[in-house]
Amino acid sequence: MTKVTRSLVMTAVMINCAAVFAIAQPQEPTETLLKGKTQLGFAVSPEMKFSKMNGEFAVLAGMSFGLVVKPNFLIGVAGYGKVTDIFTQGYMGYGGFILEYSKDPHRLVHYSIGGLVGAGYAQAYPFAFFVAEPQARVSLNLTRWFRLGFGGGSRFVAGAECASPWFRGPTANIMLMFGGLR
C-alpha cells in the first residue's frame, strides 16, 4: 500500500470513528421558536375596512391569502381598494405582506395583533406610496374552518407628501376568515 493510499484509508477510518462517537453522545433537544405541535394550514379572508380619507367616510374592500403556521401565526399577502367615490376621482388601493399573531386561537373568542407593510397607488396622485397598517382584532370561531373578526388599526403613509395626510388615519374592519385554521 502506498503512503497516499494509507493516508486516505486512515483519514476515512478517523472520520467514520468521529461520526460514530458523535452519534453515540446524548443529544440535547433542539430549541425552536414555535413550541409544541406545529402544523400548516391556509386562510382566505374577505374584508371590509371603514376609514376617513380627506375628511370623508371611505369604505375599502379587500382580500388576504395566508399560510397559517399553527397554532398562532399567519403569514401572507393582502390587498385593498377604495369602493366609495371620494376625493381621488378614481382608483385608490394598497397591498402588501401581512403577519399576524393570534393568542389562544382555539378559544371561542380570541384576539390577534398584526399588520400590513406594502405599497399603494391613487389615480389622482400617479405615484406609488409606502403603507404600514398595524391592527388588532377580536375573532369569534364560528366553526373549525370559519371565523368572524372585528378590528381596528391605523394606516400610515409615506412617499406621497401631498396625499399622505389624506390617506393616513384610523381604520375599523370586519373580516370573514375561511380555511384550515385549527
NORLIN-V39359 format. One record per pair of residues at least 24 apart in sequence whose C-alpha atoms are under 6 Angstrom apart, sorted by sequence separation. I is the first residue (numbers start at 0). J is the second residue. D is the distance in Angstrom with one decimal. If there is no record, write none. Layout:
i=I j=J d=D
i=I j=J d=D
This chain:
i=41 j=65 d=5.7
i=58 j=82 d=5.7
i=74 j=98 d=4.7
i=94 j=118 d=5.8
i=111 j=135 d=5.7
i=131 j=155 d=5.2
i=149 j=173 d=4.8
i=41 j=66 d=4.6
i=58 j=83 d=5.6
i=73 j=98 d=5.7
i=93 j=118 d=5.6
i=111 j=136 d=5.2
i=130 j=155 d=5.7
i=148 j=173 d=5.8
i=40 j=66 d=5.9
i=41 j=67 d=5.1
i=57 j=83 d=5.7
i=73 j=99 d=5.0
i=93 j=119 d=3.7
i=110 j=136 d=5.5
i=130 j=156 d=4.7
i=148 j=174 d=4.9
i=40 j=67 d=4.7
i=72 j=99 d=5.7
i=92 j=119 d=5.5
i=110 j=137 d=4.3
i=129 j=156 d=5.6
i=147 j=174 d=5.9
i=39 j=67 d=5.6
i=72 j=100 d=4.8
i=92 j=120 d=5.6
i=109 j=137 d=5.8
i=110 j=138 d=6.0
i=129 j=157 d=5.1
i=147 j=175 d=4.9
i=39 j=68 d=4.8
i=71 j=100 d=5.6
i=91 j=120 d=5.8
i=109 j=138 d=5.5
i=128 j=157 d=5.9
i=129 j=158 d=6.0
i=146 j=175 d=5.8
i=38 j=68 d=6.0
i=39 j=69 d=5.7
i=71 j=101 d=5.0
i=91 j=121 d=4.1
i=108 j=138 d=5.7
i=128 j=158 d=4.8
i=146 j=176 d=5.0
i=38 j=69 d=4.9
i=90 j=121 d=5.8
i=108 j=139 d=4.7
i=128 j=159 d=5.4
i=145 j=176 d=5.6
i=37 j=69 d=5.3
i=90 j=122 d=5.4
i=107 j=139 d=5.7
i=145 j=177 d=4.7
i=89 j=122 d=5.7
i=107 j=140 d=5.2
i=144 j=177 d=5.5
i=144 j=178 d=5.0
i=144 j=179 d=5.7
i=87 j=123 d=5.2
i=144 j=180 d=5.6
i=53 j=165 d=4.3
i=52 j=165 d=5.1
i=52 j=166 d=5.3
i=50 j=170 d=4.7
i=49 j=170 d=5.6
i=49 j=171 d=5.2
i=48 j=171 d=5.6
i=48 j=172 d=4.3
i=47 j=172 d=5.5
i=47 j=173 d=5.4
i=46 j=173 d=5.8
i=46 j=174 d=4.4
i=45 j=175 d=5.7
i=44 j=175 d=5.4
i=44 j=176 d=4.3
i=43 j=176 d=5.8
i=43 j=177 d=5.3
i=42 j=177 d=5.5
i=42 j=178 d=4.5
i=41 j=178 d=5.4
i=41 j=179 d=5.2
i=40 j=179 d=4.7
